[in-house]
């Protein structure tokens, strides 16, 4: 079981990820709608893993990833990407992301990726 924070500007996506990961036995310790929000959350709670959407307002996932990895290198980060974001995914993997999920994904994809990392 891992402590996980879910970051996505889509409330529906957050809900799906929360339900899937909770069902897999993980503890969702927080949700955020953009990079700034998750950085604020991390001041009070450091999870094992973060699912991090790439496209978000205020602060996008790539910017947030770099700040998270600089300050909390032990947190594993799984990027959540959309079709056509291969370059951004490659950049994220170079910047320390552990893996990625491309939307649309199945619950089994989410569980498999997280299972491998925690
Ligand atoms: Mg988004």
Boltz pocket constraint, residues with backbone or C-beta under 6 A from the ligand:
constraints:
  - pocket:
      binder: B
      contacts: [[A, 8], [A, 9], [A, 10], [A, 53], [A, 54], [A, 55], [A, 56]]
      max_distance: 6.0
